[in-house]
């Protein structure tokens, strides 16, 4: 299968690809990377459409594509269920994600923090009103996901994608997204702990409020606080 670009990302000709293809590839990436795992129930079409910022018809078409790839199971009258990566390998464009698995968590966390601080510094100066509006909309939805880790994980990736793209540098955004995809299995477990999602949503709110000030120092401080929480809770899961 043709995964022409890192998902999410803007390499190649992603802007010319149908939206339904971009959405199916987003979900496929989440499954291949472990963000979504076999047995997970996907949110409803309406919920996915809202979180991903597309129409229900687009979601329906993307779901049909994933069903054809044997990555999900659609049953009448019940939630759509994740089956797994299916018979097709993820495109080599995400090989860096696989390479990171050979690195220590502390090494990746340190590198992520260094790059992400630069991304946030730029985003605070370059973010556009529609991107702020998008982040706030995602936050509003996340307030309703405090007991729904699967839905939150999808929304969390959308939140970070929007933030990374706001920096205006596609290369930096691609690099930091590779770091975001590291140790997702441990992040899943961490998010299942009581209050974990609420803490993340609170951090997200602080980041958005800092971005709205246009002050890079404030945005960097808010992101540092969030990344430290991610580092601490993920380390806890790694030690279990």
N, C-alpha and C positions, 0 to 999 in steps of 0.2 A: 504494500500500500504506500501511497505517496504522502509522507509528512514533510512538506517542503520547507517548513519553517519551525523553529522552536515555538512551542505553544505555552504561554502567549508570546508573541514577538512580531517583528515587522521585517524579517529578512525576506529576500527574494521578492515575489510579487504578491504578498499576502493581501494587499489592498485590492487586487483584481480578482481574488478568489471569492466565490459566493459565501455569504454570511453563514449559511447552513454548514458549509465545509469547515469554516473557521471554528464554529461551535462544536462540531463533531470532533475536530482535532483537539480542541481544548479538553473535552471530556476524555478523549482517548489518552491524552498526555497524563491526565490525572490518574487514570487507571494504570497505565504503564509505570508511572513513577511511584505508585503505592498510596497516593493521596486518597484515591477511592479503591476499595479492596473487594474481592469476591464476597458476596453476601450482603454488601451494603445496599440499602434501598435508596434510589435516587429521589430527590424532591419531585413534586408534581410538575407537570408541564408549566402551569401558571407560575409556580415558585421559581423554577429554573429560568423562565422567560424574564421574570422581574430581576432576578439576581444577575443574569448575564446581559440584560439590557437589549433583548431582542423580542420578536413576536413569538406567540405560541406555535404558529405554523412553522417557524424556523426551528424551534426546539423539536417539534414533531419530526421534521425531516432529518435533523441531526441524529435523533434517537433511532430512526429507521436505518440510517447508515451504520450506526454502531451495532444494531441488531443483526444486520447483514454480515458484519465482521465477527459475529459470535462473541462480542464483548459484553453485551447486556441481554437480559431476558425480559420480554414484554408479555405480560399476561393480563387478559381482560379482567377488570375488576380488582386488580391488586397493584401495588407499587412496582415500578420498573426496578429490576435487581441487577447488580453488577455481577458478571460471570468471571471476568478476568481479562488479561491482555489479548486473548484469542490467538489464532495461528499466525498473525502477522507481526514481525518485529518492528520496534520503534525505529524511525529513521535515524541514521547516523548523526544527524545534526544535533542530537542531544547526547552525544557520546561524552561530553564533558560532565554530564550528570552522573554517568556511570563511573567515570574516572574519579570523581569526588569520593566515591564510596571507599577508595583506597587511602583516603586521608583521615587523620584523626578529627574528632569533633571539634576540639579546641582550635586546631589549625584552620578548619573551615569557618568556625565562628569568628575568629579573629579577622580572617580575610573578608568575610561578609560584612563585618562591622566597618572595616576600612572603606570598602567600596560603597556600601549603603549610605554612609555619612556623606560622601561626595554626591551621590544621587539625590539625597534629600536636600542638601545645600543648594543644588541647582534647581530642584523642583520648587523650593520656596520662592525662588526668583522668577521662575518661568511658568508655573502652573496657571492654567486658564480657568475662568469662571465655570465653564461646563464641566471641567474635571473636578473642581471643588463640589459642584452640585452632585456629580456622580458619586464622589466619596461620601457625601452626606446622605445620599439615598441608600447606599450600601450600609452605612452605619444604622440608619433607621430600621432596615431589615434585620441587621444583626442583633438588635435589641430583642427581636422575637425568636432568636435562635439559641438562647442560653442553654437549652436542654437538648439541642439537636446538633451534635458534632459534625455529622456528614454535611448538612446544609451549611453550617458555619464554615467548614473547610473550603467549600466551593466559593462562598462569599469572600472569605479571607484571601483566596488567591486573586479574585477579581479586584479586591481592595488594593493589594500590593501591586498588581499589574498596572492599575490606573495611576498609582503613585509613582512607580518606576518610569512609566512612559511620560509622566509630567516633567521629567528632568530634561527632556528634549534631546537626549543623546541615546540613540538606539543601541549602540554597542555597550554602553554602561548598563543600560536596562537589561540587556541579554545576560551579561555577566552576573549581575546581582540576582537575576532570577534563577540561574544555576545554583547559586548558594541557597536561595530560598528552598529549593527542592531537596536539600540534603536532610537526612535523618527524619524523613516524614513519618516513618512508622512510630518513632518515639514521640513525635509531635502529636500524632493521633491519640496515643495513650495519655499524653499530658492533658489534652483537651477534654478527655473524658472524666477528669477529676473535678470534683465539686468546685464551682466558682471559677474554673480556669477560663471558660469562654467569656464570662463577665469581665474578668481582668483584661483580657485581650481587647474586648470592645471598649473598655475604659481607656486603654492605651491608644487605640485607634482614634477615639474622640480627641484625646490630647494632641495627637499628631495633626489632625485636621485643623483644630483650632490654632495650632502653631503655624501651619501653612497659610492660614487666612491672614495672619499678621504680616506676611511677606518678609519676615525676619529669619534669615537662615540659621542663626544661632539658636533661636527658639525651636525651630523644626528639628535641628540636629539633636538638641537635648531631649525632645520628646521621643525621637526614634531611638536614641541611646537607652532610654528608660525601657522601651518596649523590647529591644534586642537583649537587654540584660535579663529581662523576665523570661524570654524565650530560651536563652542560654541556660539559665538556672533550672527551669522546669524540664528541659530536654535532658540535661545532665542527670537529673534525678531519675528519669526513666531509663537512661543508659546504664545507671548503676544498679538497677533492680534486676 
